[in-house]
Structures are given as structure tokens and as C-alpha cells.
């Protein structure tokens, strides 16, 4: 039997974190093998808009030498935000001018990172199905096609349901109590002008009765909308909504918004294409693990949290940049590098996860949207 391929450093996952890691390592003269389950870079859409924070996402882009290229792809005006109640009354509005967290399409950002790596840096169609540590200290990864390879250093950048995480932790994501239903309205200014007007130029929160709509305008003029509901964990699969029948699914979801303003209900009623259920999960706040030789995690694999702090992608990229920098600083002592990285990672992730959990409760509290208006007012006061 032939000897399986071996890599000094293997990264599972070619999302924003995995690509940032590979890029910063390469700038430091270190090559990493990156494996991703998608068949190709274009196998699926990459989600919506991200706001890049100065001290995390933007810092990582600077470390990757891509900050100026990033500035060229930001969505001008995307930092605008409005908060509405169920009657579509504007309770707070901010035009976003002077903001420090520019919006960028996740897909465009991923393309930027991928384009900074040489051809063939990512092996596509390589879904990890299992991992184990061998007697000699190396780590073996099994792929869906039955192939295996080994690595001296194995890094899990493979998201919520990481196949690398079990090597260091027994933790698994827990349902948050909130499910999203994702929809799109295409060419909104022309085809859906009322919906375009209610969303505005950036981000919309329309909240009330412990549920609501979260929406933003994409650079291509479409609206990306999430209807957010408090539901049982198995709601999306238990037959309460038939997501295979788009019109029936719209009717079922709209029942949750009976009595809401027609312009808000139209975000579901007029949606183009299928409705997609997105249950929101999170790892326990404060998730950490004992130092495990030759293995670590970054991004959602390490600290999956709800999106209500806007930290997920930002922290994944910062994790990656800091991990790569630590490895480059200690090329002869990778264990020291991993220990230094995790020492900074754990408290940073715990703080962000705590904020995310608190903000989720604020958005879906009985007194929302006033609770969110008050939160935003506090943020503005702090930055004044």
C-alpha cells in the first residue's frame, strides 16, 4: 500500500479564515496545504455583506498585504442602518457617513484572498470526514473519497461542524433558539421598489414580538433578507413549513407576521427563488481546550457564535493572521507558536461570544426594537 501524502501544515477549510492563514503564512515563506469540501471556488454562493472591523478584519487584511485591494471592493454606503418596528415606523436611522466598518461582499472578499494565492493552493472537492492522531504524533485526515493524508500541524478552519474539533474538544454547537429564513429580492429598485425603499441603502432591522426581519442591500442592487423567528430546534425539518414548495413556505412564514406592515411582509411575499431555513447555532461561550500537540482551530470551528455581534468573519480572519504570525515567529517550535496563539484566542473569543449572545437577546426581547435603539445609542455615546 502506498504511503499517504504528508504535509508539514494542513488547513481544513478554504473560507475566509483558512485563506487568510494560507496567505499570511506564504508571505512569511511558509507553505500550507489547504483542503475544502466545495467542488470548486464557484460551487456555491458565499453569503451576504460583512462589515470589516478595524481591530480584527481590517487588521488581518493589513497583515495579508491586501488592505488597499480591499478598499477597492467595499460597498460604498453599505454602513447605513435603520431600525423599524412592526408597523414600519423608523425608530432609528444612521446614514453611515464617517463609519469605520466598511461593508464588503463575502464573495468578493473570498475572491480577493483566493486570488492572492498561487494556482492550485487549494485542493477542491476534498471533504474531510474524519481525523485521528497517530502513534508517531502526526495527524491523519480521511477524505470522503477514501483518500488519506497526514500532517505535522493540522488546523481546523472548517466551520461550525468541524471535523478537526474532536481532536481537541468534545464541544458541539447548540441551537440558539432563533431560526432564520433566508430570501432574496432581485433588481430591487426596479422590480421591488417598495421593498427597496423600506430597506434603504444599507442594513435594516425590523423587530417586534420577539421576531423580525434583518435585511441589507447588496452591491448588485438585490436585497438579502432574513426573517428571524423563535422556533423549536427541529422546526425547519419537522414539517411546520414545507420549504420544498416555495409558495406554501411563503404562506407559512407570513403567518408569523400577521398584522405586520405590508411593506415588511412583502420582503417574504415577493421574494425571488426558494426560501432557505438557517437555524442559528453557537458553541458554548468560553469554549476552550487543553493544548493538544500539533492541532488547533480558528474561526467558527473554535468559537461559533450567533451573528449578532458581527464578529464571525472578522475573528476568523484575525485568528488566521495571528496564528500565521506566531508560526512564522517560532518556525523551530510550533508548539510554542500554537500555545501563544491560543492564549490570546480564548479570552478574545469569549468576549465576542458573550456580546453576541447578549445582542441576540436584545434583538428578540419583548421590548424590541426599543432595546436595540438603546443599544445603538449607547454605542454612539461611547464613540463620541
Secondary structure, DSSP 8 states (H G I E B T S, - for coil): ----EEEEEEEE--SHHHHHHHHHHHHTT---EEE-SSSSTTSS---SEEE--TTTHHHHHHHTT-HHHHHTT--TTTT-EEEE-TT--EEEEE--TT-S--EEEHHHHHHHHHHTS-TTSEE-S--EEEEEE-TTS-EEEEETTS-EEEEEEEEE---TT-SSGGGT-----EEEEEEEEEEEESSHHHH-HHHHHHH-SSEEEEEETTEEEEEEE-TTS-EEEEEEEE--TTTTTTTSS-TTSHHHHHHHHHHTTTTS-HHHHHHHHT-EEEEEEEEEEE--TT------TTEEE-THHHH---STTS-HHHHHHHHHHHHHHHHHHTTT-HHHHHHHHHHHHHHHHHHHHHHHHHHHHHHTSTTTTHHHHHHHHHHHHHH-
